[in-house]
Amino acid sequence: MALQWEPQWEEVVVEYRGIRLKALRDRVTGVYACPICGLGERATYLFTVKDYVFHIYSHARRFEAQRIAVERAGEEGEEEGEPEEEE
């Protein structure tokens, strides 16, 4: 009897609400491993396809462009929020 978990990874395609992703799944336990986090000490293991998809999405959100609100300074006589007239 082994006291340590020895995963047997297989590459599978998972689908959740129309999203298809490749994943590493352990043949024995059925857990999924995040390929971005990697295997070993820094590994992230997930139990459901839904958890796996949301975890991958969380990686993608880290790299989204940050949007900054910018206000345009108006000329004298213009009120804020009024559209400019085009000539």
MOTAPE-V305406 format. One record per helix or strand of 3 or more residues. SS is the DSSP state (hx for helix, st for strand). FROM is the first residue (numbers start at 1). TO is the last residue. Records with the same first field share a line. If there is no record, write none. Layout:
# MOTAPE-V305406
SS=FROM-TO + FROM-TO
This chain:
# MOTAPE-V305406
st=9-16 + 19-26
hx=49-62
